[in-house]
């Protein structure tokens, strides 16, 4: 802490907004490195469980780097080459949200740690602290983006197809590379979102004096939504562990948990609200557990994935509605219990609806999946069964409308349930005069 800051505090004046020594460049370096390192570790373990260590040409580290890049919203482009008489097409859009979630939690904790035990912080101080982290974060992300590039040769399968490939000069390859400028820009936006959300969620995090009036309405709702999403992940983790113990396939289950568990559970949460996702699965591609997803989507031009279509294969999916109702009531109760007692029930309902709409919108944006690959030789498609197509996209507007309805109802009920709870701002007898 600078001498001037100590003098201001001793005199009862607010600080000057200078960055204190507790969160300078060395601490920022630690935050950036631990955030990126945690993502690398989770991605490496997940890809190991998925069998990526068997990739040729020592490509495993590069695939890990590409996974981390996509986890922060970066762009990894697929490319293909099959010679003069053949053509290829390839594309992949997916965010490994398990890696994203771990990185966000670790980075947010490191960002908030030097700021704890304070009620107010200057905007200049917070901006300087965030800027230090951002500079070092971008340098680490740049190194990962430059390392995330590789080319693989594809095996055509049988000896006959390999002979035909040699005859016509067809040697299919597929590779990936990173669009560095876009990756750095999106990665910076991702980091800014994580740091801003950390300030909004943590009750002990300091805010600039001008923003203190918004914390009563924003912070309880933000905290409730983060708790809701984390509760979904915990439930999904318990279910995955039970499946691994009772049905086997422990390594495959571990890969799903470490790479895409939030992708599945957050999509299941929207399905429990009544939302619909449209998709298709063709060729060698497939979706991870549960198997009902693959059964609904495979072999159709475009299939609607919702409670009704999944119930035709497994009636237990209706339990998603019950689980969602319990989770939303719990989130609404937490939001109301952390809000001032003077807040009316209808206002709680509106806050819950707005927060839930924004949460579902975020799930719809990051939960999209798209993958395709095709190989054509002399006009013949799907050579050696290598071609495939997979996509899964939500019907956004209907999902947001359902989220608003659920938010209004559960927000109002949660406010009623929280009335007996002692909260900040509760009225009581006036203090005795000394």
Secondary structure, DSSP 8 states (H G I E B T S, - for coil): --HHHHHHHHTT--------GGGSHHHHHHHHHHHHHHHHHHHHHHHHHTTGGG-STT-HHHHHHHHHHHHTT--EEEEEE--TTEEEEEEEE---HHHHHHHHHHHHHHHHHTTTT-SB--HHHHHHHHHHHHHHHHHHHHHHHHH--EEEE---SSHHHHHHHHHHT---EEEEEE-HHHHHHHHHHHHHHHHHHHHHH-TTS-B-GGGGGGHHHHHHHHHHHHHHHHHHHHHHHHHHHHHHHHH--HHHHHHHHHHHHHHHHHHHHHHHHT--EEEEEETT----S-HHHHHHHBTSSSEEESHHHHHTT-GGGGHHHHHHHHHHHHHHHHHHHTS-TTS-HHHHHHHHHHHHHHHHHHHHHHS-EEEEEEEEETTB-SGGG--EEEEEEE-HHHHHHHHHHHHHHHHHHHHHHTTTS--TT---------
